[in-house]
């Protein structure tokens, strides 16, 4: 338990450990495998570990980019992007798209992936991925600290306007999360986690007053 013997630190003063634990504690996190199209028509594909869903209706997802990277520049220019589910079967290809390639390089080609056209947006999807979201930009926000100072990180939020799901992962009208074996970022230098059917468990949300 985090009692008086716990390791305590203030991030502004350093963590005092061999590796910053923040990314490992806030994890594992879904991977924002984001594809965009540049104004010159070059496809870009990159994974972001600061990613999640933020709203049901309309469905809104978001990713944060540390630095004004190609994905952010392309979304800012086009107002759209796609997200593709990163799975264990696609882990190596996803990792290849981490490479800091210059803007004129198409990461789909580096990773040997197929560009699938969107139906409502121009940004391509990863055909080999079992789930794709087509998104339109809703907000582009530069983050700031508690002191109001801007940091070199941008939060991109987008409304999901179209969804593609491989029917193999739909059973009786229910999407089976673990059947796709999604992978998640787990911090440190390169740790990931895989969701498997054996790892799943269920709990019902309690009502009020809480049932005994």
GROMACS elastic network, one bead per residue, 0.5 to 0.9 nm:
[ bonds ]
;  ai    aj funct       b0    kb
    1     5     6  0.87888   500
    1     6     6  0.75101   500
    2     5     6  0.72116   500
    2     6     6  0.50576   500
    2     7     6  0.80514   500
    3     6     6  0.54935   500
    4     7     6  0.84263   500
    4     8     6  0.88213   500
    5     8     6  0.85803   500
    8    15     6  0.81625   500
    9    12     6  0.86446   500
    9    13     6  0.72558   500
    9    14     6  0.70205   500
    9    15     6  0.56481   500
    9    16     6  0.76366   500
   10    13     6  0.54241   500
   10    14     6  0.65808   500
   10    15     6  0.69564   500
   11    14     6  0.51428   500
   11    15     6  0.59795   500
   12    15     6  0.83877   500
   13    16     6  0.87262   500
   14    17     6  0.84307   500
   14    20     6  0.85738   500
   15    18     6  0.85508   500
   15    19     6  0.81516   500
   15    20     6  0.63710   500
   15    21     6  0.79778   500
   16    19     6  0.83440   500
   16    20     6  0.82877   500
   17    20     6  0.65308   500
   17    21     6  0.78933   500
   18    21     6  0.88673   500
   19   188     6  0.69810   500
   19   189     6  0.87471   500
   20    23     6  0.73572   500
   20    24     6  0.82178   500
   20   188     6  0.75154   500
   21    24     6  0.52901   500
   21    25     6  0.60454   500
   21    26     6  0.86575   500
   21   187     6  0.76622   500
   21   188     6  0.72446   500
   22    25     6  0.52093   500
   22    26     6  0.61936   500
   22    27     6  0.87735   500
   22   187     6  0.77289   500
   22   188     6  0.87689   500
   23    26     6  0.53444   500
   23    27     6  0.65004   500
   23    28     6  0.84074   500
   23    29     6  0.89140   500
   23   185     6  0.85733   500
   23   186     6  0.68901   500
   23   188     6  0.66507   500
   24    27     6  0.54982   500
   24    28     6  0.71353   500
   24   185     6  0.84538   500
   24   186     6  0.53060   500
   24   188     6  0.60142   500
   24   191     6  0.83978   500
   25    28     6  0.79339   500
   25   186     6  0.80458   500
   25   187     6  0.76088   500
   26    29     6  0.71441   500
   26   186     6  0.79119   500
   26   187     6  0.80141   500
   27    30     6  0.84338   500
   27   184     6  0.79351   500
   27   185     6  0.66964   500
   27   186     6  0.50792   500
   27   187     6  0.68517   500
   28   183     6  0.87862   500
   28   184     6  0.54043   500
   28   185     6  0.50998   500
   28   187     6  0.73147   500
   28   191     6  0.89382   500
   28   192     6  0.72425   500
   28   193     6  0.65520   500
   29    49     6  0.63968   500
   29    50     6  0.71918   500
   29    51     6  0.71600   500
   29    52     6  0.77586   500
   29   183     6  0.87462   500
   29   184     6  0.51425   500
   29   185     6  0.50765   500
   29   186     6  0.64871   500
   29   187     6  0.86858   500
   29   192     6  0.89467   500
   29   193     6  0.88478   500
   30    48     6  0.87254   500
   30    49     6  0.66720   500
   30    50     6  0.78078   500
   30    51     6  0.61092   500
   30    52     6  0.63261   500
   30    85     6  0.88553   500
   30    86     6  0.85818   500
   30   182     6  0.83567   500
   30   183     6  0.72454   500
   30   185     6  0.64654   500
   31    34     6  0.88956   500
   31    47     6  0.62581   500
   31    48     6  0.57483   500
   31    49     6  0.50305   500
   31    50     6  0.73147   500
   31    51     6  0.60375   500
   31    52     6  0.78821   500
   31    63     6  0.89278   500
   31    84     6  0.89343   500
   31    85     6  0.75528   500
   31    86     6  0.66631   500
   31   182     6  0.89714   500
   31   183     6  0.74292   500
   31   184     6  0.57466   500
   31   185     6  0.64408   500
   32    46     6  0.80096   500
   32    47     6  0.53317   500
   32    49     6  0.61672   500
   32    50     6  0.72134   500
   32    51     6  0.51677   500
   32    52     6  0.73994   500
   32    62     6  0.79908   500
   32    63     6  0.63045   500
   32    83     6  0.64637   500
   32    84     6  0.75015   500
   32    85     6  0.78077   500
   32    86     6  0.81485   500
   33    45     6  0.69765   500
   33    46     6  0.56662   500
   33    48     6  0.62125   500
   33    49     6  0.86413   500
   33    51     6  0.89589   500
   33    82     6  0.81852   500
   33    83     6  0.54644   500
   33    84     6  0.54323   500
   33    85     6  0.67100   500
   33    86     6  0.66500   500
   33    94     6  0.76583   500
   33    97     6  0.89520   500
   34    44     6  0.80305   500
   34    45     6  0.56444   500
   34    46     6  0.54350   500
   34    47     6  0.60110   500
   34    48     6  0.73783   500
   34    63     6  0.85644   500
   34    71     6  0.72625   500
   34    81     6  0.67870   500
   34    82     6  0.57250   500
   34    84     6  0.67177   500
   34   125     6  0.87453   500
   35    43     6  0.70896   500
   35    44     6  0.54595   500
   35    46     6  0.65907   500
   35    47     6  0.87703   500
   35    71     6  0.72438   500
   35    81     6  0.58185   500
   35    82     6  0.51437   500
   35    83     6  0.63191   500
   35    84     6  0.78753   500
   35   123     6  0.64730   500
   35   124     6  0.63811   500
   35   125     6  0.65948   500
   35   126     6  0.79894   500
   36    42     6  0.83956   500
   36    43     6  0.58359   500
   36    44     6  0.52044   500
   36    45     6  0.65989   500
   36    46     6  0.89413   500
   36    70     6  0.85179   500
   36    71     6  0.61667   500
   36    72     6  0.87924   500
   36    74     6  0.61079   500
   36    75     6  0.66706   500
   36    78     6  0.84663   500
   36    80     6  0.72239   500
   36    82     6  0.65803   500
   36   122     6  0.82560   500
   36   124     6  0.67286   500
   36   125     6  0.86882   500
   37    40     6  0.79073   500
   37    41     6  0.57444   500
   37    42     6  0.56051   500
   37    44     6  0.60761   500
   37    45     6  0.89376   500
   37    71     6  0.83613   500
   37    74     6  0.60733   500
   37    75     6  0.79127   500
   37    78     6  0.75926   500
   37    80     6  0.85298   500
   37    81     6  0.76993   500
   37   122     6  0.71553   500
   37   123     6  0.51315   500
   37   124     6  0.73239   500
   38    41     6  0.50868   500
   38    42     6  0.51783   500
   38    43     6  0.63850   500
   38    44     6  0.74212   500
   38    70     6  0.80941   500
   38    71     6  0.85450   500
   38    73     6  0.79490   500
   38    74     6  0.50214   500
   38    75     6  0.82299   500
   38    77     6  0.76728   500
   38    78     6  0.76141   500
   38   103     6  0.83520   500
   38   104     6  0.89522   500
   38   123     6  0.87989   500
   39    42     6  0.74864   500
   39    74     6  0.70898   500
   39    77     6  0.70073   500
   39    78     6  0.73191   500
   40   104     6  0.87609   500
   42   103     6  0.78820   500
   42   104     6  0.64688   500
   42   105     6  0.73124   500
   42   106     6  0.62419   500
   43   104     6  0.86000   500
   43   105     6  0.79004   500
   43   106     6  0.52748   500
   43   107     6  0.72563   500
   43   108     6  0.73701   500
   43   115     6  0.84830   500
   43   123     6  0.74233   500
   43   124     6  0.71934   500
   44    70     6  0.72655   500
   44    71     6  0.67862   500
   44    74     6  0.84300   500
   44    97     6  0.88530   500
   44   103     6  0.77246   500
   44   104     6  0.87672   500
   44   105     6  0.75488   500
   44   106     6  0.55264   500
   44   107     6  0.57453   500
   44   108     6  0.72462   500
   44   123     6  0.88592   500
   44   124     6  0.87995   500
   45    71     6  0.75945   500
   45    94     6  0.88547   500
   45    97     6  0.62163   500
   45    98     6  0.85308   500
   45   106     6  0.74240   500
   45   107     6  0.54107   500
   45   108     6  0.64537   500
   45   126     6  0.88185   500
   46    70     6  0.88478   500
   46    71     6  0.72886   500
   46    94     6  0.77601   500
   46    95     6  0.88651   500
   46    96     6  0.88975   500
   46    97     6  0.52525   500
   46    98     6  0.58585   500
   46    99     6  0.83340   500
   46   107     6  0.75857   500
   47    86     6  0.86972   500
   47    94     6  0.69107   500
   47    95     6  0.79148   500
   47    97     6  0.68565   500
   47    98     6  0.62837   500
   48    51     6  0.63479   500
   48    63     6  0.65605   500
   48    64     6  0.71134   500
   48    65     6  0.70401   500
   48    98     6  0.86999   500
   49    52     6  0.89071   500
   49    63     6  0.78052   500
   49    64     6  0.80956   500
   49    65     6  0.89624   500
   49   184     6  0.80209   500
   49   185     6  0.59974   500
   49   186     6  0.87783   500
   49   187     6  0.87944   500
   50    62     6  0.83157   500
   50    63     6  0.55679   500
   50    64     6  0.54141   500
   50    65     6  0.76167   500
   50   185     6  0.89432   500
   51    61     6  0.75579   500
   51    62     6  0.56616   500
   51    64     6  0.65833   500
   52    60     6  0.89211   500
   52    61     6  0.58125   500
   52    62     6  0.57741   500
   52    63     6  0.67568   500
   53    56     6  0.82402   500
   53    59     6  0.76547   500
   53    60     6  0.59884   500
   53    62     6  0.63608   500
   53    63     6  0.89991   500
   54    59     6  0.74753   500
   54    60     6  0.54879   500
   54    61     6  0.55963   500
   54    62     6  0.72053   500
   54   157     6  0.87567   500
   55    58     6  0.65172   500
   55    59     6  0.51406   500
   55    60     6  0.50187   500
   55    61     6  0.72813   500
   55   159     6  0.89884   500
   56    60     6  0.68526   500
   57    60     6  0.77150   500
   58   159     6  0.65599   500
   58   160     6  0.74421   500
   58   161     6  0.84759   500
   59   158     6  0.84291   500
   59   159     6  0.57117   500
   59   160     6  0.54592   500
   59   161     6  0.79261   500
   60   135     6  0.84333   500
   60   138     6  0.84613   500
   60   157     6  0.67061   500
   60   158     6  0.54832   500
   60   160     6  0.58456   500
   61   135     6  0.83891   500
   61   156     6  0.84074   500
   61   157     6  0.57983   500
   61   158     6  0.55831   500
   61   159     6  0.65672   500
   61   160     6  0.70920   500
   62   155     6  0.68343   500
   62   156     6  0.53463   500
   62   158     6  0.61319   500
   62   159     6  0.88061   500
   63   154     6  0.83337   500
   63   155     6  0.57992   500
   63   156     6  0.53918   500
   63   157     6  0.67481   500
   63   158     6  0.89652   500
   64    72     6  0.89520   500
   64   153     6  0.66308   500
   64   154     6  0.54679   500
   64   156     6  0.60716   500
   64   157     6  0.87192   500
   65    68     6  0.68531   500
   65    69     6  0.69243   500
   65    71     6  0.82427   500
   65    72     6  0.72102   500
   65   152     6  0.85071   500
   65   153     6  0.54801   500
   65   154     6  0.53232   500
   65   155     6  0.65263   500
   65   156     6  0.79255   500
   66    69     6  0.77535   500
   66   151     6  0.87061   500
   66   152     6  0.60312   500
   66   154     6  0.66270   500
   66   155     6  0.89418   500
   67    72     6  0.87394   500
   67   151     6  0.89341   500
   67   152     6  0.52608   500
   67   153     6  0.52941   500
   67   154     6  0.71026   500
   68    71     6  0.80700   500
   68    72     6  0.60310   500
   68    73     6  0.66548   500
   68   152     6  0.74642   500
   68   153     6  0.72097   500
   68   154     6  0.71111   500
   69    72     6  0.55086   500
   69    73     6  0.62818   500
   69    74     6  0.86750   500
   70    73     6  0.50400   500
   70    74     6  0.59685   500
   70    75     6  0.84933   500
   70   102     6  0.84846   500
   70   103     6  0.63245   500
   71    74     6  0.52286   500
   71    75     6  0.61510   500
   71    76     6  0.85093   500
   71    81     6  0.84356   500
   72    75     6  0.51315   500
   72    76     6  0.59528   500
   72    77     6  0.85156   500
   72   140     6  0.85980   500
   72   154     6  0.76341   500
   72   155     6  0.87671   500
   72   156     6  0.73164   500
   73    76     6  0.51156   500
   73    77     6  0.62333   500
   73    78     6  0.86570   500
   74    77     6  0.51151   500
   74    78     6  0.59695   500
   74    79     6  0.78381   500
   74    80     6  0.81559   500
   74    81     6  0.83195   500
   75    78     6  0.51466   500
   75    80     6  0.53998   500
   75    81     6  0.62345   500
   75   136     6  0.87007   500
   75   137     6  0.71215   500
   75   140     6  0.89057   500
   75   156     6  0.82059   500
   76    79     6  0.56252   500
   76    80     6  0.80578   500
   76   137     6  0.80547   500
   76   140     6  0.75831   500
   76   156     6  0.89546   500
   77    80     6  0.84853   500
   78    81     6  0.81738   500
   78   122     6  0.87714   500
   78   123     6  0.88702   500
   78   136     6  0.89635   500
   78   137     6  0.86072   500
   79   135     6  0.86244   500
   79   136     6  0.58116   500
   79   138     6  0.81266   500
   79   158     6  0.87630   500
   80   121     6  0.66422   500
   80   122     6  0.77764   500
   80   123     6  0.69127   500
   80   134     6  0.77897   500
   80   135     6  0.55912   500
   80   137     6  0.53678   500
   80   158     6  0.76271   500
   81   121     6  0.74568   500
   81   122     6  0.81408   500
   81   123     6  0.55781   500
   81   124     6  0.80482   500
   81   125     6  0.88930   500
   81   133     6  0.85032   500
   81   134     6  0.63542   500
   81   135     6  0.52865   500
   81   136     6  0.64804   500
   81   137     6  0.75658   500
   81   158     6  0.79943   500
   82   118     6  0.81213   500
   82   121     6  0.81792   500
   82   123     6  0.62233   500
   82   124     6  0.67989   500
   82   125     6  0.60326   500
   82   126     6  0.87250   500
   82   132     6  0.68672   500
   82   133     6  0.54577   500
   82   135     6  0.56371   500
   82   136     6  0.85667   500
   82   160     6  0.86974   500
   83   125     6  0.71977   500
   83   126     6  0.83455   500
   83   131     6  0.83236   500
   83   132     6  0.55679   500
   83   133     6  0.50170   500
   83   134     6  0.66634   500
   83   135     6  0.76755   500
   84   125     6  0.66547   500
   84   126     6  0.60791   500
   84   127     6  0.86507   500
   84   129     6  0.60623   500
   84   130     6  0.77820   500
   84   131     6  0.58184   500
   84   133     6  0.64651   500
   85   126     6  0.86090   500
   85   129     6  0.58066   500
   85   130     6  0.66353   500
   85   131     6  0.54174   500
   85   132     6  0.64610   500
   85   133     6  0.87224   500
   85   180     6  0.88349   500
   85   182     6  0.69599   500
   85   183     6  0.85554   500
   86    89     6  0.82744   500
   86    90     6  0.62281   500
   86    91     6  0.67054   500
   86    94     6  0.68150   500
   86   129     6  0.67964   500
   86   130     6  0.86277   500
   86   131     6  0.87724   500
   86   181     6  0.86797   500
   86   182     6  0.58151   500
   86   183     6  0.60231   500
   86   184     6  0.80324   500
   87    90     6  0.51880   500
   87    91     6  0.60274   500
   87    94     6  0.86374   500
   87   129     6  0.74113   500
   87   130     6  0.83804   500
   87   180     6  0.64863   500
   87   181     6  0.54811   500
   87   183     6  0.51803   500
   87   184     6  0.85967   500
   87   194     6  0.79838   500
   88    92     6  0.82628   500
   88   180     6  0.81511   500
   88   181     6  0.57749   500
   88   182     6  0.60426   500
   88   183     6  0.57717   500
   88   194     6  0.67543   500
   88   195     6  0.88546   500
   89    92     6  0.77945   500
   89    93     6  0.86835   500
   89   180     6  0.88869   500
   89   181     6  0.79212   500
   89   182     6  0.87519   500
   90    93     6  0.53354   500
   90    94     6  0.60446   500
   90    95     6  0.86091   500
   90   128     6  0.79876   500
   90   129     6  0.75578   500
   91    94     6  0.50583   500
   91    95     6  0.61293   500
   91    96     6  0.87201   500
   91   183     6  0.75038   500
   92    95     6  0.50442   500
   92    96     6  0.63294   500
   92    97     6  0.89153   500
   92   111     6  0.82055   500
   93    96     6  0.51382   500
   93    97     6  0.66591   500
   93   108     6  0.89130   500
   93   110     6  0.84859   500
   93   112     6  0.73533   500
   93   113     6  0.75772   500
   94    97     6  0.53220   500
   94    98     6  0.70447   500
   94   111     6  0.74016   500
   95    98     6  0.53150   500
   95    99     6  0.77022   500
   95   111     6  0.84854   500
   96    99     6  0.58844   500
   96   107     6  0.79110   500
   96   110     6  0.70524   500
   96   111     6  0.57325   500
   97   100     6  0.81538   500
   97   101     6  0.84669   500
   97   107     6  0.56306   500
   97   108     6  0.76792   500
   97   110     6  0.72859   500
   97   111     6  0.64699   500
   98   101     6  0.83878   500
   98   107     6  0.88184   500
   99   107     6  0.84573   500
  101   104     6  0.80819   500
  101   105     6  0.61827   500
  101   106     6  0.83816   500
  101   107     6  0.77332   500
  102   105     6  0.57267   500
  102   106     6  0.89026   500
  103   106     6  0.78543   500
  105   108     6  0.89189   500
  105   109     6  0.83094   500
  105   110     6  0.82518   500
  106   109     6  0.56561   500
  106   110     6  0.68095   500
  107   111     6  0.61335   500
  107   112     6  0.83376   500
  107   113     6  0.83283   500
  108   111     6  0.53757   500
  108   112     6  0.59598   500
  108   114     6  0.65473   500
  108   115     6  0.68193   500
  108   126     6  0.80531   500
  109   113     6  0.62426   500
  109   114     6  0.79356   500
  109   115     6  0.89891   500
  110   113     6  0.78642   500
  113   126     6  0.66866   500
  113   127     6  0.73929   500
  113   128     6  0.69815   500
  114   124     6  0.89966   500
  114   125     6  0.80710   500
  114   126     6  0.59832   500
  114   127     6  0.54747   500
  114   128     6  0.68440   500
  115   124     6  0.54373   500
  115   125     6  0.56932   500
  115   126     6  0.55985   500
  115   127     6  0.61353   500
  115   128     6  0.89521   500
  116   123     6  0.89309   500
  116   124     6  0.53849   500
  116   126     6  0.60094   500
  116   127     6  0.51685   500
  116   128     6  0.89008   500
  117   120     6  0.89853   500
  117   121     6  0.81286   500
  117   122     6  0.69834   500
  117   123     6  0.70994   500
  117   125     6  0.61840   500
  117   126     6  0.89146   500
  117   127     6  0.86835   500
  118   121     6  0.52451   500
  118   122     6  0.59254   500
  118   123     6  0.63040   500
  118   124     6  0.56570   500
  118   125     6  0.63766   500
  118   134     6  0.67971   500
  118   162     6  0.86777   500
  119   122     6  0.77933   500
  119   134     6  0.81081   500
  119   162     6  0.78311   500
  120   134     6  0.71249   500
  120   135     6  0.86725   500
  120   161     6  0.77133   500
  120   162     6  0.71637   500
  121   124     6  0.79608   500
  121   134     6  0.65523   500
  121   135     6  0.74704   500
  121   136     6  0.78624   500
  123   134     6  0.80298   500
  124   127     6  0.87648   500
  124   134     6  0.88500   500
  125   128     6  0.88754   500
  125   129     6  0.83700   500
  125   132     6  0.64879   500
  125   133     6  0.81021   500
  125   134     6  0.80012   500
  126   129     6  0.55487   500
  126   130     6  0.86585   500
  126   131     6  0.86827   500
  126   132     6  0.73205   500
  127   130     6  0.76667   500
  127   131     6  0.87610   500
  127   132     6  0.83371   500
  128   131     6  0.88736   500
  129   132     6  0.70441   500
  129   166     6  0.84658   500
  130   164     6  0.78004   500
  130   165     6  0.58862   500
  130   166     6  0.50117   500
  130   167     6  0.85960   500
  130   168     6  0.86383   500
  130   169     6  0.80637   500
  130   180     6  0.72551   500
  131   163     6  0.73260   500
  131   164     6  0.54664   500
  131   166     6  0.63908   500
  132   162     6  0.82830   500
  132   163     6  0.57773   500
  132   164     6  0.50541   500
  132   165     6  0.67899   500
  133   160     6  0.60395   500
  133   161     6  0.74871   500
  133   162     6  0.58347   500
  133   164     6  0.64987   500
  133   165     6  0.89869   500
  134   159     6  0.82952   500
  134   160     6  0.56842   500
  134   161     6  0.57871   500
  134   163     6  0.63119   500
  134   164     6  0.84138   500
  135   157     6  0.89589   500
  135   158     6  0.54595   500
  135   159     6  0.52463   500
  135   161     6  0.55494   500
  135   162     6  0.71156   500
  136   157     6  0.84317   500
  136   158     6  0.51071   500
  136   159     6  0.53182   500
  136   160     6  0.67158   500
  136   161     6  0.69823   500
  137   140     6  0.75029   500
  137   156     6  0.72787   500
  137   157     6  0.59871   500
  137   159     6  0.64365   500
  138   156     6  0.79442   500
  138   157     6  0.55830   500
  138   159     6  0.63195   500
  139   155     6  0.78899   500
  139   156     6  0.61103   500
  139   157     6  0.51126   500
  139   158     6  0.68588   500
  140   154     6  0.67949   500
  140   155     6  0.57921   500
  140   157     6  0.63578   500
  140   158     6  0.88303   500
  141   153     6  0.85251   500
  141   154     6  0.55168   500
  141   155     6  0.50681   500
  141   156     6  0.65893   500
  141   157     6  0.83273   500
  142   150     6  0.68757   500
  142   151     6  0.70826   500
  142   152     6  0.73697   500
  142   153     6  0.59113   500
  142   155     6  0.62580   500
  142   156     6  0.89025   500
  143   149     6  0.86389   500
  143   150     6  0.60028   500
  143   151     6  0.57197   500
  143   152     6  0.74226   500
  143   153     6  0.57262   500
  143   154     6  0.59034   500
  143   155     6  0.68506   500
  144   147     6  0.76891   500
  144   148     6  0.55386   500
  144   149     6  0.53057   500
  144   151     6  0.52192   500
  144   152     6  0.84975   500
  144   153     6  0.82524   500
  145   148     6  0.52681   500
  145   149     6  0.54996   500
  145   150     6  0.65546   500
  145   151     6  0.69849   500
  146   149     6  0.74998   500
  147   150     6  0.88657   500
  150   153     6  0.83054   500
  151   154     6  0.83106   500
  158   161     6  0.89258   500
  160   163     6  0.72873   500
  165   168     6  0.84169   500
  165   169     6  0.75300   500
  165   170     6  0.80718   500
  165   175     6  0.86376   500
  166   169     6  0.60202   500
  166   170     6  0.75520   500
  167   170     6  0.52059   500
  167   171     6  0.82246   500
  167   175     6  0.88164   500
  168   171     6  0.77180   500
  168   179     6  0.88109   500
  169   174     6  0.81625   500
  169   175     6  0.57733   500
  169   176     6  0.55729   500
  169   177     6  0.77046   500
  169   178     6  0.89589   500
  169   179     6  0.63723   500
  169   180     6  0.68199   500
  170   173     6  0.57442   500
  170   174     6  0.53075   500
  170   176     6  0.61498   500
  171   174     6  0.51979   500
  171   175     6  0.64767   500
  171   176     6  0.69112   500
  172   175     6  0.85295   500
  175   179     6  0.88279   500
  176   179     6  0.56491   500
  176   180     6  0.75084   500
  177   180     6  0.61860   500
  177   181     6  0.74702   500
  177   182     6  0.76840   500
  177   195     6  0.81064   500
  177   196     6  0.86469   500
  177   197     6  0.83310   500
  178   181     6  0.51261   500
  178   182     6  0.68695   500
  178   194     6  0.88386   500
  178   195     6  0.55791   500
  178   196     6  0.50006   500
  178   197     6  0.50126   500
  178   198     6  0.84964   500
  178   199     6  0.82511   500
  178   200     6  0.73847   500
  179   182     6  0.82203   500
  179   195     6  0.84847   500
  179   196     6  0.69769   500
  179   197     6  0.65526   500
  180   195     6  0.83341   500
  180   196     6  0.82572   500
  181   194     6  0.61491   500
  181   195     6  0.52555   500
  181   196     6  0.55745   500
  181   197     6  0.80709   500
  182   193     6  0.84541   500
  182   194     6  0.58800   500
  182   195     6  0.56231   500
  182   196     6  0.79911   500
  183   192     6  0.65496   500
  183   193     6  0.54962   500
  183   195     6  0.63322   500
  184   191     6  0.87463   500
  184   192     6  0.54665   500
  184   193     6  0.51204   500
  184   194     6  0.63514   500
  184   195     6  0.79755   500
  185   190     6  0.79724   500
  185   191     6  0.63731   500
  185   193     6  0.64304   500
  186   190     6  0.77013   500
  186   191     6  0.50113   500
  186   193     6  0.62267   500
  187   190     6  0.65912   500
  187   191     6  0.55481   500
  187   192     6  0.73514   500
  188   191     6  0.60044   500
  194   199     6  0.89705   500
  195   198     6  0.82807   500
  195   199     6  0.63668   500
  195   200     6  0.76833   500
  196   199     6  0.53153   500
  196   200     6  0.69767   500
  197   200     6  0.55250   500
  197   201     6  0.88401   500
  198   201     6  0.82395   500
  203   206     6  0.88193   500
  206   209     6  0.83156   500
  206   210     6  0.59253   500
  206   211     6  0.70515   500
  207   210     6  0.54816   500
  207   211     6  0.70567   500
  208   211     6  0.73897   500
